[in-house]
Amino acid sequence: KEALEKHQQEKNEMESHIRETALEEFRLQAEQWEAERRELQFIVQEQDNAVQNMHKKVEKLETEHMDCSDL
């Protein structure tokens, strides 16, 4: 009986260690995903800004072209 209880205790300790290790791995993965999400969000914002700037330049060129046509 004592050996069985000791075996059960060791099993419980191993399971606890496995859970703690898995939890730490999940936490680290979540941190990595969050860092990647922030980086992608920054890239998307830069792309959006570039598109907006291009749009403004196109509008300016169209306006200049209309002015030339009017002349």
Sequence and secondary structure as in RCSB ss.txt:
>XXXX:A:sequence
KEALEKHQQEKNEMESHIRETALEEFRLQAEQWEAERRELQFIVQEQDNAVQNMHKKVEKLETEHMDCSDL
>XXXX:A:secstr
 HHHHHHHHHHHHHHHHHHHHHHHHHHHHHHHHHHHHHHHHHHHHHHHHHHHHHHHHHHHHHHHHHHHHH 
